């Protein structure tokens, strides 16, 4: 199991990245599983000097290797990798499009205004 310092290093690295990478790492950190799994850390991260970081290409390859995990764990990893890769180009969305995306995500998650 990776130690807490590796997770801290990855989170530190993400603070110097674009918002979509920070969002991906935050999702993985808050979920609490993937950044603490040795198989994920070994397969999907790299270290340059003292900086440990996620290679989104390697993370996608890891996900494609059918790792063990519940359906929701795998879905979280898939979403985090998509965010990290900037697959949906969220980084170029203006406020109008961002609002539409937020509304769509809330609807997809079943979140209503009263929630």
PDB file as gemmi writes it, atoms N, CA and C in Angstrom:
CRYST1    1.000    1.000    1.000  90.00  90.00  90.00 P 1                      
ATOM      1  N   UNK A   1       0.852  -1.183   0.000  1.00  0.00           N  
ATOM      2  CA  UNK A   1       0.000   0.000   0.000  1.00  0.00           C  
ATOM      3  C   UNK A   1       0.890   1.235   0.000  1.00  0.00           C  
ATOM      4  N   UNK A   2       0.615   2.175  -0.904  1.00  0.00           N  
ATOM      5  CA  UNK A   2       1.400   3.416  -0.932  1.00  0.00           C  
ATOM      6  C   UNK A   2       1.251   4.167   0.385  1.00  0.00           C  
ATOM      7  N   UNK A   3       2.298   4.839   0.777  1.00  0.00           N  
ATOM      8  CA  UNK A   3       2.196   5.598   2.006  1.00  0.00           C  
ATOM      9  C   UNK A   3       1.559   6.956   1.741  1.00  0.00           C  
ATOM     10  N   UNK A   4       1.187   7.587   2.817  1.00  0.00           N  
ATOM     11  CA  UNK A   4       0.501   8.877   2.729  1.00  0.00           C  
ATOM     12  C   UNK A   4       1.349   9.912   2.010  1.00  0.00           C  
ATOM     13  N   UNK A   5       2.668   9.814   2.130  1.00  0.00           N  
ATOM     14  CA  UNK A   5       3.524  10.811   1.488  1.00  0.00           C  
ATOM     15  C   UNK A   5       3.399  10.759  -0.039  1.00  0.00           C  
ATOM     16  N   UNK A   6       3.171   9.572  -0.618  1.00  0.00           N  
ATOM     17  CA  UNK A   6       2.975   9.482  -2.069  1.00  0.00           C  
ATOM     18  C   UNK A   6       1.693  10.193  -2.486  1.00  0.00           C  
ATOM     19  N   UNK A   7       0.640   9.984  -1.727  1.00  0.00           N  
ATOM     20  CA  UNK A   7      -0.620  10.674  -2.015  1.00  0.00           C  
ATOM     21  C   UNK A   7      -0.416  12.177  -1.890  1.00  0.00           C  
ATOM     22  N   UNK A   8       0.289  12.602  -0.850  1.00  0.00           N  
ATOM     23  CA  UNK A   8       0.566  14.027  -0.659  1.00  0.00           C  
ATOM     24  C   UNK A   8       1.390  14.593  -1.817  1.00  0.00           C  
ATOM     25  N   UNK A   9       2.363  13.819  -2.305  1.00  0.00           N  
ATOM     26  CA  UNK A   9       3.180  14.263  -3.442  1.00  0.00           C  
ATOM     27  C   UNK A   9       2.320  14.451  -4.687  1.00  0.00           C  
ATOM     28  N   UNK A  10       1.430  13.517  -4.936  1.00  0.00           N  
ATOM     29  CA  UNK A  10       0.562  13.607  -6.113  1.00  0.00           C  
ATOM     30  C   UNK A  10      -0.364  14.810  -5.984  1.00  0.00           C  
ATOM     31  N   UNK A  11      -0.898  15.015  -4.808  1.00  0.00           N  
ATOM     32  CA  UNK A  11      -1.771  16.179  -4.595  1.00  0.00           C  
ATOM     33  C   UNK A  11      -0.978  17.480  -4.742  1.00  0.00           C  
ATOM     34  N   UNK A  12       0.242  17.496  -4.244  1.00  0.00           N  
ATOM     35  CA  UNK A  12       1.102  18.684  -4.379  1.00  0.00           C  
ATOM     36  C   UNK A  12       1.356  18.962  -5.858  1.00  0.00           C  
ATOM     37  N   UNK A  13       1.706  17.936  -6.614  1.00  0.00           N  
ATOM     38  CA  UNK A  13       1.923  18.081  -8.060  1.00  0.00           C  
ATOM     39  C   UNK A  13       0.682  18.654  -8.732  1.00  0.00           C  
ATOM     40  N   UNK A  14      -0.490  18.157  -8.352  1.00  0.00           N  
ATOM     41  CA  UNK A  14      -1.722  18.594  -9.019  1.00  0.00           C  
ATOM     42  C   UNK A  14      -1.994  20.075  -8.801  1.00  0.00           C  
ATOM     43  N   UNK A  15      -1.526  20.626  -7.698  1.00  0.00           N  
ATOM     44  CA  UNK A  15      -1.753  22.050  -7.414  1.00  0.00           C  
ATOM     45  C   UNK A  15      -1.052  22.959  -8.422  1.00  0.00           C  
ATOM     46  N   UNK A  16      -0.068  22.409  -9.125  1.00  0.00           N  
ATOM     47  CA  UNK A  16       0.659  23.190 -10.125  1.00  0.00           C  
ATOM     48  C   UNK A  16       0.124  22.943 -11.540  1.00  0.00           C  
ATOM     49  N   UNK A  17      -0.963  22.196 -11.646  1.00  0.00           N  
ATOM     50  CA  UNK A  17      -1.510  21.814 -12.942  1.00  0.00           C  
ATOM     51  C   UNK A  17      -2.783  22.601 -13.237  1.00  0.00           C  
ATOM     52  N   UNK A  18      -3.306  22.395 -14.446  1.00  0.00           N  
ATOM     53  CA  UNK A  18      -4.566  23.022 -14.840  1.00  0.00           C  
ATOM     54  C   UNK A  18      -5.718  22.481 -13.999  1.00  0.00           C  
ATOM     55  N   UNK A  19      -6.829  23.205 -14.029  1.00  0.00           N  
ATOM     56  CA  UNK A  19      -7.995  22.865 -13.206  1.00  0.00           C  
ATOM     57  C   UNK A  19      -8.502  21.447 -13.461  1.00  0.00           C  
ATOM     58  N   UNK A  20      -8.479  20.997 -14.705  1.00  0.00           N  
ATOM     59  CA  UNK A  20      -9.007  19.655 -14.981  1.00  0.00           C  
ATOM     60  C   UNK A  20      -8.150  18.573 -14.325  1.00  0.00           C  
ATOM     61  N   UNK A  21      -6.845  18.782 -14.218  1.00  0.00           N  
ATOM     62  CA  UNK A  21      -5.972  17.820 -13.546  1.00  0.00           C  
ATOM     63  C   UNK A  21      -6.209  17.881 -12.034  1.00  0.00           C  
ATOM     64  N   UNK A  22      -6.327  19.093 -11.492  1.00  0.00           N  
ATOM     65  CA  UNK A  22      -6.619  19.219 -10.057  1.00  0.00           C  
ATOM     66  C   UNK A  22      -7.935  18.533  -9.719  1.00  0.00           C  
ATOM     67  N   UNK A  23      -8.938  18.706 -10.576  1.00  0.00           N  
ATOM     68  CA  UNK A  23     -10.238  18.067 -10.338  1.00  0.00           C  
ATOM     69  C   UNK A  23     -10.108  16.550 -10.351  1.00  0.00           C  
ATOM     70  N   UNK A  24      -9.339  16.021 -11.280  1.00  0.00           N  
ATOM     71  CA  UNK A  24      -9.158  14.571 -11.388  1.00  0.00           C  
ATOM     72  C   UNK A  24      -8.470  14.015 -10.146  1.00  0.00           C  
ATOM     73  N   UNK A  25      -7.402  14.664  -9.731  1.00  0.00           N  
ATOM     74  CA  UNK A  25      -6.658  14.197  -8.552  1.00  0.00           C  
ATOM     75  C   UNK A  25      -7.502  14.360  -7.298  1.00  0.00           C  
ATOM     76  N   UNK A  26      -8.213  15.465  -7.182  1.00  0.00           N  
ATOM     77  CA  UNK A  26      -9.088  15.661  -6.019  1.00  0.00           C  
ATOM     78  C   UNK A  26     -10.156  14.568  -5.954  1.00  0.00           C  
ATOM     79  N   UNK A  27     -10.726  14.216  -7.111  1.00  0.00           N  
ATOM     80  CA  UNK A  27     -11.729  13.155  -7.135  1.00  0.00           C  
ATOM     81  C   UNK A  27     -11.127  11.841  -6.645  1.00  0.00           C  
ATOM     82  N   UNK A  28      -9.957  11.499  -7.144  1.00  0.00           N  
ATOM     83  CA  UNK A  28      -9.307  10.264  -6.709  1.00  0.00           C  
ATOM     84  C   UNK A  28      -8.958  10.310  -5.224  1.00  0.00           C  
ATOM     85  N   UNK A  29      -8.475  11.441  -4.755  1.00  0.00           N  
ATOM     86  CA  UNK A  29      -8.097  11.572  -3.347  1.00  0.00           C  
ATOM     87  C   UNK A  29      -9.325  11.494  -2.442  1.00  0.00           C  
ATOM     88  N   UNK A  30     -10.390  12.173  -2.816  1.00  0.00           N  
ATOM     89  CA  UNK A  30     -11.602  12.148  -2.006  1.00  0.00           C  
ATOM     90  C   UNK A  30     -12.239  10.769  -2.005  1.00  0.00           C  
ATOM     91  N   UNK A  31     -12.160  10.075  -3.130  1.00  0.00           N  
ATOM     92  CA  UNK A  31     -12.704   8.726  -3.204  1.00  0.00           C  
ATOM     93  C   UNK A  31     -11.955   7.804  -2.247  1.00  0.00           C  
ATOM     94  N   UNK A  32     -10.654   7.994  -2.164  1.00  0.00           N  
ATOM     95  CA  UNK A  32      -9.874   7.305  -1.164  1.00  0.00           C  
ATOM     96  C   UNK A  32      -9.348   5.934  -1.530  1.00  0.00           C  
ATOM     97  N   UNK A  33      -9.676   5.414  -2.682  1.00  0.00           N  
ATOM     98  CA  UNK A  33      -9.245   4.065  -3.021  1.00  0.00           C  
ATOM     99  C   UNK A  33      -8.020   4.045  -3.934  1.00  0.00           C  
ATOM    100  N   UNK A  34      -8.144   4.622  -5.111  1.00  0.00           N  
ATOM    101  CA  UNK A  34      -7.131   4.434  -6.152  1.00  0.00           C  
ATOM    102  C   UNK A  34      -5.758   4.970  -5.793  1.00  0.00           C  
ATOM    103  N   UNK A  35      -5.686   6.113  -5.156  1.00  0.00           N  
ATOM    104  CA  UNK A  35      -4.372   6.670  -4.813  1.00  0.00           C  
ATOM    105  C   UNK A  35      -3.709   5.926  -3.660  1.00  0.00           C  
ATOM    106  N   UNK A  36      -4.419   4.986  -3.083  1.00  0.00           N  
ATOM    107  CA  UNK A  36      -3.857   4.179  -2.007  1.00  0.00           C  
ATOM    108  C   UNK A  36      -3.612   2.734  -2.440  1.00  0.00           C  
ATOM    109  N   UNK A  37      -3.902   2.447  -3.698  1.00  0.00           N  
ATOM    110  CA  UNK A  37      -3.702   1.095  -4.219  1.00  0.00           C  
ATOM    111  C   UNK A  37      -2.343   0.989  -4.905  1.00  0.00           C  
ATOM    112  N   UNK A  38      -1.543   0.048  -4.436  1.00  0.00           N  
ATOM    113  CA  UNK A  38      -0.197  -0.129  -4.980  1.00  0.00           C  
ATOM    114  C   UNK A  38      -0.229  -0.461  -6.464  1.00  0.00           C  
ATOM    115  N   UNK A  39      -1.232  -1.241  -6.912  1.00  0.00           N  
ATOM    116  CA  UNK A  39      -1.281  -1.593  -8.335  1.00  0.00           C  
ATOM    117  C   UNK A  39      -1.507  -0.362  -9.203  1.00  0.00           C  
ATOM    118  N   UNK A  40      -2.357   0.547  -8.751  1.00  0.00           N  
ATOM    119  CA  UNK A  40      -2.596   1.782  -9.502  1.00  0.00           C  
ATOM    120  C   UNK A  40      -1.357   2.678  -9.469  1.00  0.00           C  
ATOM    121  N   UNK A  41      -0.798   2.869  -8.292  1.00  0.00           N  
ATOM    122  CA  UNK A  41       0.382   3.728  -8.163  1.00  0.00           C  
ATOM    123  C   UNK A  41       1.517   3.212  -9.033  1.00  0.00           C  
ATOM    124  N   UNK A  42       1.754   1.906  -9.006  1.00  0.00           N  
ATOM    125  CA  UNK A  42       2.834   1.318  -9.805  1.00  0.00           C  
ATOM    126  C   UNK A  42       2.574   1.472 -11.294  1.00  0.00           C  
ATOM    127  N   UNK A  43       1.334   1.244 -11.720  1.00  0.00           N  
ATOM    128  CA  UNK A  43       1.010   1.247 -13.146  1.00  0.00           C  
ATOM    129  C   UNK A  43       0.799   2.637 -13.724  1.00  0.00           C  
ATOM    130  N   UNK A  44       0.308   3.573 -12.924  1.00  0.00           N  
ATOM    131  CA  UNK A  44      -0.184   4.828 -13.490  1.00  0.00           C  
ATOM    132  C   UNK A  44       0.564   6.080 -13.059  1.00  0.00           C  
ATOM    133  N   UNK A  45       1.561   5.939 -12.211  1.00  0.00           N  
ATOM    134  CA  UNK A  45       2.286   7.137 -11.791  1.00  0.00           C  
ATOM    135  C   UNK A  45       3.740   7.046 -12.208  1.00  0.00           C  
ATOM    136  N   UNK A  46       4.342   8.209 -12.263  1.00  0.00           N  
ATOM    137  CA  UNK A  46       5.764   8.321 -12.569  1.00  0.00           C  
ATOM    138  C   UNK A  46       6.381   9.248 -11.546  1.00  0.00           C  
ATOM    139  N   UNK A  47       7.662   9.177 -11.439  1.00  0.00           N  
ATOM    140  CA  UNK A  47       8.367  10.059 -10.514  1.00  0.00           C  
ATOM    141  C   UNK A  47       9.489  10.736 -11.274  1.00  0.00           C  
ATOM    142  N   UNK A  48       9.521  12.044 -11.159  1.00  0.00           N  
ATOM    143  CA  UNK A  48      10.595  12.838 -11.760  1.00  0.00           C  
ATOM    144  C   UNK A  48      11.243  13.615 -10.628  1.00  0.00           C  
ATOM    145  N   UNK A  49      12.442  13.204 -10.267  1.00  0.00           N  
ATOM    146  CA  UNK A  49      13.080  13.810  -9.106  1.00  0.00           C  
ATOM    147  C   UNK A  49      12.269  13.475  -7.868  1.00  0.00           C  
ATOM    148  N   UNK A  50      11.845  14.491  -7.163  1.00  0.00           N  
ATOM    149  CA  UNK A  50      11.041  14.261  -5.958  1.00  0.00           C  
ATOM    150  C   UNK A  50       9.542  14.392  -6.216  1.00  0.00           C  
ATOM    151  N   UNK A  51       9.168  14.579  -7.483  1.00  0.00           N  
ATOM    152  CA  UNK A  51       7.760  14.806  -7.818  1.00  0.00           C  
ATOM    153  C   UNK A  51       7.113  13.527  -8.353  1.00  0.00           C  
ATOM    154  N   UNK A  52       6.104  13.054  -7.641  1.00  0.00           N  
ATOM    155  CA  UNK A  52       5.316  11.909  -8.099  1.00  0.00           C  
ATOM    156  C   UNK A  52       4.060  12.458  -8.760  1.00  0.00           C  
ATOM    157  N   UNK A  53       3.738  11.917  -9.936  1.00  0.00           N  
ATOM    158  CA  UNK A  53       2.590  12.423 -10.668  1.00  0.00           C  
ATOM    159  C   UNK A  53       1.904  11.295 -11.423  1.00  0.00           C  
ATOM    160  N   UNK A  54       0.672  11.565 -11.844  1.00  0.00           N  
ATOM    161  CA  UNK A  54      -0.107  10.591 -12.593  1.00  0.00           C  
ATOM    162  C   UNK A  54       0.133  10.802 -14.080  1.00  0.00           C  
ATOM    163  N   UNK A  55       0.440   9.736 -14.766  1.00  0.00           N  
ATOM    164  CA  UNK A  55       0.472   9.734 -16.224  1.00  0.00           C  
ATOM    165  C   UNK A  55      -0.923   9.307 -16.666  1.00  0.00           C  
ATOM    166  N   UNK A  56      -1.665  10.214 -17.253  1.00  0.00           N  
ATOM    167  CA  UNK A  56      -3.050   9.902 -17.618  1.00  0.00           C  
ATOM    168  C   UNK A  56      -3.108   8.830 -18.699  1.00  0.00           C  
ATOM    169  N   UNK A  57      -2.109   8.775 -19.552  1.00  0.00           N  
ATOM    170  CA  UNK A  57      -2.054   7.705 -20.557  1.00  0.00           C  
ATOM    171  C   UNK A  57      -1.912   6.358 -19.869  1.00  0.00           C  
ATOM    172  N   UNK A  58      -1.013   6.282 -18.902  1.00  0.00           N  
ATOM    173  CA  UNK A  58      -0.819   5.038 -18.164  1.00  0.00           C  
ATOM    174  C   UNK A  58      -2.037   4.699 -17.309  1.00  0.00           C  
ATOM    175  N   UNK A  59      -2.674   5.718 -16.764  1.00  0.00           N  
ATOM    176  CA  UNK A  59      -3.892   5.478 -15.980  1.00  0.00           C  
ATOM    177  C   UNK A  59      -4.988   4.901 -16.866  1.00  0.00           C  
ATOM    178  N   UNK A  60      -5.103   5.396 -18.101  1.00  0.00           N  
ATOM    179  CA  UNK A  60      -6.091   4.865 -19.046  1.00  0.00           C  
ATOM    180  C   UNK A  60      -5.748   3.412 -19.395  1.00  0.00           C  
ATOM    181  N   UNK A  61      -4.460   3.124 -19.599  1.00  0.00           N  
ATOM    182  CA  UNK A  61      -4.042   1.745 -19.875  1.00  0.00           C  
ATOM    183  C   UNK A  61      -4.352   0.835 -18.688  1.00  0.00           C  
ATOM    184  N   UNK A  62      -4.122   1.326 -17.489  1.00  0.00           N  
ATOM    185  CA  UNK A  62      -4.435   0.556 -16.288  1.00  0.00           C  
ATOM    186  C   UNK A  62      -5.924   0.244 -16.244  1.00  0.00           C  
ATOM    187  N   UNK A  63      -6.748   1.239 -16.483  1.00  0.00           N  
ATOM    188  CA  UNK A  63      -8.195   1.037 -16.484  1.00  0.00           C  
ATOM    189  C   UNK A  63      -8.595   0.016 -17.547  1.00  0.00           C  
ATOM    190  N   UNK A  64      -7.940   0.056 -18.696  1.00  0.00           N  
ATOM    191  CA  UNK A  64      -8.222  -0.882 -19.774  1.00  0.00           C  
ATOM    192  C   UNK A  64      -7.774  -2.301 -19.485  1.00  0.00           C  
ATOM    193  N   UNK A  65      -6.968  -2.483 -18.452  1.00  0.00           N  
ATOM    194  CA  UNK A  65      -6.474  -3.823 -18.099  1.00  0.00           C  
ATOM    195  C   UNK A  65      -7.448  -4.560 -17.181  1.00  0.00           C  
ATOM    196  N   UNK A  66      -8.639  -3.989 -16.990  1.00  0.00           N  
ATOM    197  CA  UNK A  66      -9.681  -4.590 -16.139  1.00  0.00           C  
ATOM    198  C   UNK A  66      -9.220  -4.834 -14.703  1.00  0.00           C  
ATOM    199  N   UNK A  67      -8.819  -3.776 -14.015  1.00  0.00           N  
ATOM    200  CA  UNK A  67      -8.393  -3.953 -12.624  1.00  0.00           C  
ATOM    201  C   UNK A  67      -9.580  -4.362 -11.752  1.00  0.00           C  
ATOM    202  N   UNK A  68      -9.284  -4.966 -10.635  1.00  0.00           N  
ATOM    203  CA  UNK A  68     -10.331  -5.323  -9.696  1.00  0.00           C  
ATOM    204  C   UNK A  68     -10.898  -4.063  -9.075  1.00  0.00           C  
ATOM    205  N   UNK A  69     -12.204  -4.049  -8.930  1.00  0.00           N  
ATOM    206  CA  UNK A  69     -12.869  -2.916  -8.306  1.00  0.00           C  
ATOM    207  C   UNK A  69     -14.365  -3.034  -8.514  1.00  0.00           C  
ATOM    208  N   UNK A  70     -15.109  -2.398  -7.645  1.00  0.00           N  
ATOM    209  CA  UNK A  70     -16.561  -2.388  -7.800  1.00  0.00           C  
ATOM    210  C   UNK A  70     -16.925  -1.540  -9.016  1.00  0.00           C  
ATOM    211  N   UNK A  71     -18.147  -1.662  -9.449  1.00  0.00           N  
ATOM    212  CA  UNK A  71     -18.621  -0.874 -10.588  1.00  0.00           C  
ATOM    213  C   UNK A  71     -18.459   0.616 -10.319  1.00  0.00           C  
ATOM    214  N   UNK A  72     -18.802   1.047  -9.111  1.00  0.00           N  
ATOM    215  CA  UNK A  72     -18.684   2.479  -8.800  1.00  0.00           C  
ATOM    216  C   UNK A  72     -17.218   2.901  -8.688  1.00  0.00           C  
ATOM    217  N   UNK A  73     -16.354   2.059  -8.141  1.00  0.00           N  
ATOM    218  CA  UNK A  73     -14.930   2.399  -8.073  1.00  0.00           C  
ATOM    219  C   UNK A  73     -14.344   2.573  -9.473  1.00  0.00           C  
ATOM    220  N   UNK A  74     -14.688   1.663 -10.367  1.00  0.00           N  
ATOM    221  CA  UNK A  74     -14.186   1.752 -11.741  1.00  0.00           C  
ATOM    222  C   UNK A  74     -14.758   2.974 -12.454  1.00  0.00           C  
ATOM    223  N   UNK A  75     -16.015   3.314 -12.173  1.00  0.00           N  
ATOM    224  CA  UNK A  75     -16.621   4.499 -12.781  1.00  0.00           C  
ATOM    225  C   UNK A  75     -15.924   5.775 -12.296  1.00  0.00           C  
ATOM    226  N   UNK A  76     -15.590   5.820 -11.017  1.00  0.00           N  
ATOM    227  CA  UNK A  76     -14.865   6.978 -10.479  1.00  0.00           C  
ATOM    228  C   UNK A  76     -13.507   7.104 -11.159  1.00  0.00           C  
ATOM    229  N   UNK A  77     -12.807   5.983 -11.298  1.00  0.00           N  
ATOM    230  CA  UNK A  77     -11.503   6.018 -11.955  1.00  0.00           C  
ATOM    231  C   UNK A  77     -11.642   6.461 -13.408  1.00  0.00           C  
ATOM    232  N   UNK A  78     -12.642   5.951 -14.103  1.00  0.00           N  
ATOM    233  CA  UNK A  78     -12.858   6.326 -15.499  1.00  0.00           C  
ATOM    234  C   UNK A  78     -13.126   7.824 -15.620  1.00  0.00           C  
ATOM    235  N   UNK A  79     -13.963   8.363 -14.755  1.00  0.00           N  
ATOM    236  CA  UNK A  79     -14.254   9.797 -14.785  1.00  0.00           C  
ATOM    237  C   UNK A  79     -13.006  10.607 -14.452  1.00  0.00           C  
ATOM    238  N   UNK A  80     -12.264  10.186 -13.443  1.00  0.00           N  
ATOM    239  CA  UNK A  80     -11.047  10.918 -13.070  1.00  0.00           C  
ATOM    240  C   UNK A  80     -10.039  10.923 -14.217  1.00  0.00           C  
ATOM    241  N   UNK A  81      -9.875   9.790 -14.877  1.00  0.00           N  
ATOM    242  CA  UNK A  81      -8.938   9.728 -16.003  1.00  0.00           C  
ATOM    243  C   UNK A  81      -9.430  10.629 -17.139  1.00  0.00           C  
ATOM    244  N   UNK A  82     -10.724  10.598 -17.418  1.00  0.00           N  
ATOM    245  CA  UNK A  82     -11.274  11.468 -18.462  1.00  0.00           C  
ATOM    246  C   UNK A  82     -11.029  12.940 -18.133  1.00  0.00           C  
ATOM    247  N   UNK A  83     -11.207  13.302 -16.869  1.00  0.00           N  
ATOM    248  CA  UNK A  83     -10.927  14.681 -16.454  1.00  0.00           C  
ATOM    249  C   UNK A  83      -9.441  14.996 -16.614  1.00  0.00           C  
ATOM    250  N   UNK A  84      -8.601  14.103 -16.149  1.00  0.00           N  
ATOM    251  CA  UNK A  84      -7.156  14.322 -16.237  1.00  0.00           C  
ATOM    252  C   UNK A  84      -6.672  14.458 -17.669  1.00  0.00           C  
ATOM    253  N   UNK A  85      -7.270  13.666 -18.564  1.00  0.00           N  
ATOM    254  CA  UNK A  85      -6.916  13.724 -19.988  1.00  0.00           C  
ATOM    255  C   UNK A  85      -7.519  14.942 -20.677  1.00  0.00           C  
ATOM    256  N   UNK A  86      -8.442  15.598 -19.991  1.00  0.00           N  
ATOM    257  CA  UNK A  86      -9.218  16.709 -20.567  1.00  0.00           C  
ATOM    258  C   UNK A  86     -10.022  16.227 -21.782  1.00  0.00           C  
ATOM    259  N   UNK A  87     -10.524  15.004 -21.680  1.00  0.00           N  
ATOM    260  CA  UNK A  87     -11.254  14.381 -22.783  1.00  0.00           C  
ATOM    261  C   UNK A  87     -12.451  15.221 -23.236  1.00  0.00           C  
ATOM    262  N   UNK A  88     -13.130  15.839 -22.295  1.00  0.00           N  
ATOM    263  CA  UNK A  88     -14.333  16.606 -22.636  1.00  0.00           C  
ATOM    264  C   UNK A  88     -14.047  18.083 -22.867  1.00  0.00           C  
ATOM    265  N   UNK A  89     -12.778  18.450 -22.873  1.00  0.00           N  
ATOM    266  CA  UNK A  89     -12.336  19.820 -23.147  1.00  0.00           C  
ATOM    267  C   UNK A  89     -12.967  20.856 -22.214  1.00  0.00           C  
ATOM    268  N   UNK A  90     -13.192  20.454 -20.958  1.00  0.00           N  
ATOM    269  CA  UNK A  90     -13.760  21.386 -19.993  1.00  0.00           C  
ATOM    270  C   UNK A  90     -12.894  22.635 -19.856  1.00  0.00           C  
ATOM    271  N   UNK A  91     -11.604  22.500 -20.084  1.00  0.00           N  
ATOM    272  CA  UNK A  91     -10.687  23.624 -19.895  1.00  0.00           C  
ATOM    273  C   UNK A  91     -10.942  24.774 -20.861  1.00  0.00           C  
ATOM    274  N   UNK A  92     -11.652  24.536 -21.942  1.00  0.00           N  
ATOM    275  CA  UNK A  92     -11.897  25.612 -22.907  1.00  0.00           C  
ATOM    276  C   UNK A  92     -13.323  26.149 -22.860  1.00  0.00           C  
ATOM    277  N   UNK A  93     -14.127  25.642 -21.938  1.00  0.00           N  
ATOM    278  CA  UNK A  93     -15.525  26.066 -21.867  1.00  0.00           C  
ATOM    279  C   UNK A  93     -15.649  27.436 -21.217  1.00  0.00           C  
ATOM    280  N   UNK A  94     -16.437  28.270 -21.832  1.00  0.00           N  
ATOM    281  CA  UNK A  94     -16.759  29.554 -21.237  1.00  0.00           C  
ATOM    282  C   UNK A  94     -17.858  29.385 -20.206  1.00  0.00           C  
ATOM    283  N   UNK A  95     -18.224  30.466 -19.527  1.00  0.00           N  
ATOM    284  CA  UNK A  95     -19.229  30.378 -18.463  1.00  0.00           C  
ATOM    285  C   UNK A  95     -20.578  29.830 -18.929  1.00  0.00           C  
ATOM    286  N   UNK A  96     -21.019  30.191 -20.123  1.00  0.00           N  
ATOM    287  CA  UNK A  96     -22.315  29.702 -20.611  1.00  0.00           C  
ATOM    288  C   UNK A  96     -22.331  28.199 -20.788  1.00  0.00           C  
ATOM    289  N   UNK A  97     -21.304  27.687 -21.466  1.00  0.00           N  
ATOM    290  CA  UNK A  97     -21.219  26.247 -21.668  1.00  0.00           C  
ATOM    291  C   UNK A  97     -20.968  25.521 -20.342  1.00  0.00           C  
ATOM    292  N   UNK A  98     -20.155  26.110 -19.488  1.00  0.00           N  
ATOM    293  CA  UNK A  98     -19.881  25.495 -18.186  1.00  0.00           C  
ATOM    294  C   UNK A  98     -21.173  25.342 -17.387  1.00  0.00           C  
ATOM    295  N   UNK A  99     -22.024  26.348 -17.433  1.00  0.00           N  
ATOM    296  CA  UNK A  99     -23.304  26.272 -16.734  1.00  0.00           C  
ATOM    297  C   UNK A  99     -24.190  25.157 -17.278  1.00  0.00           C  
ATOM    298  N   UNK A 100     -24.205  25.019 -18.605  1.00  0.00           N  
ATOM    299  CA  UNK A 100     -24.995  23.937 -19.211  1.00  0.00           C  
ATOM    300  C   UNK A 100     -24.457  22.571 -18.792  1.00  0.00           C  
ATOM    301  N   UNK A 101     -23.136  22.447 -18.753  1.00  0.00           N  
ATOM    302  CA  UNK A 101     -22.527  21.183 -18.359  1.00  0.00           C  
ATOM    303  C   UNK A 101     -22.861  20.869 -16.902  1.00  0.00           C  
ATOM    304  N   UNK A 102     -22.757  21.873 -16.039  1.00  0.00           N  
ATOM    305  CA  UNK A 102     -23.112  21.660 -14.631  1.00  0.00           C  
ATOM    306  C   UNK A 102     -24.561  21.221 -14.489  1.00  0.00           C  
ATOM    307  N   UNK A 103     -25.456  21.872 -15.214  1.00  0.00           N  
ATOM    308  CA  UNK A 103     -26.870  21.491 -15.163  1.00  0.00           C  
ATOM    309  C   UNK A 103     -27.071  20.055 -15.639  1.00  0.00           C  
ATOM    310  N   UNK A 104     -26.394  19.687 -16.719  1.00  0.00           N  
ATOM    311  CA  UNK A 104     -26.514  18.321 -17.238  1.00  0.00           C  
ATOM    312  C   UNK A 104     -25.988  17.301 -16.234  1.00  0.00           C  
ATOM    313  N   UNK A 105     -24.872  17.625 -15.576  1.00  0.00           N  
ATOM    314  CA  UNK A 105     -24.307  16.701 -14.590  1.00  0.00           C  
ATOM    315  C   UNK A 105     -25.232  16.557 -13.386  1.00  0.00           C  
ATOM    316  N   UNK A 106     -25.794  17.648 -12.939  1.00  0.00           N  
ATOM    317  CA  UNK A 106     -26.745  17.589 -11.824  1.00  0.00           C  
ATOM    318  C   UNK A 106     -27.943  16.722 -12.192  1.00  0.00           C  
ATOM    319  N   UNK A 107     -28.441  16.892 -13.397  1.00  0.00           N  
ATOM    320  CA  UNK A 107     -29.575  16.080 -13.843  1.00  0.00           C  
ATOM    321  C   UNK A 107     -29.189  14.598 -13.917  1.00  0.00           C  
ATOM    322  N   UNK A 108     -28.016  14.312 -14.498  1.00  0.00           N  
ATOM    323  CA  UNK A 108     -27.563  12.930 -14.630  1.00  0.00           C  
ATOM    324  C   UNK A 108     -27.384  12.263 -13.258  1.00  0.00           C  
ATOM    325  N   UNK A 109     -26.996  13.032 -12.267  1.00  0.00           N  
ATOM    326  CA  UNK A 109     -26.791  12.511 -10.931  1.00  0.00           C  
ATOM    327  C   UNK A 109     -28.066  12.520 -10.078  1.00  0.00           C  
ATOM    328  N   UNK A 110     -29.146  13.042 -10.661  1.00  0.00           N  
ATOM    329  CA  UNK A 110     -30.420  13.077  -9.938  1.00  0.00           C  
ATOM    330  C   UNK A 110     -30.476  14.124  -8.862  1.00  0.00           C  
ATOM    331  N   UNK A 111     -29.677  15.173  -9.016  1.00  0.00           N  
ATOM    332  CA  UNK A 111     -29.651  16.251  -8.027  1.00  0.00           C  
ATOM    333  C   UNK A 111     -30.593  17.342  -8.498  1.00  0.00           C  
ATOM    334  N   UNK A 112     -31.543  17.679  -7.639  1.00  0.00           N  
ATOM    335  CA  UNK A 112     -32.485  18.742  -7.978  1.00  0.00           C  
ATOM    336  C   UNK A 112     -32.120  19.985  -7.183  1.00  0.00           C  
ATOM    337  N   UNK A 113     -32.751  21.097  -7.505  1.00  0.00           N  
ATOM    338  CA  UNK A 113     -32.431  22.356  -6.839  1.00  0.00           C  
ATOM    339  C   UNK A 113     -32.638  22.288  -5.327  1.00  0.00           C  
ATOM    340  N   UNK A 114     -33.538  21.429  -4.873  1.00  0.00           N  
ATOM    341  CA  UNK A 114     -33.805  21.318  -3.434  1.00  0.00           C  
ATOM    342  C   UNK A 114     -32.816  20.454  -2.691  1.00  0.00           C  
ATOM    343  N   UNK A 115     -31.895  19.795  -3.423  1.00  0.00           N  
ATOM    344  CA  UNK A 115     -30.940  18.875  -2.774  1.00  0.00           C  
ATOM    345  C   UNK A 115     -29.735  19.601  -2.221  1.00  0.00           C  
TER     346      UNK A 115                                                      
END                                                                             
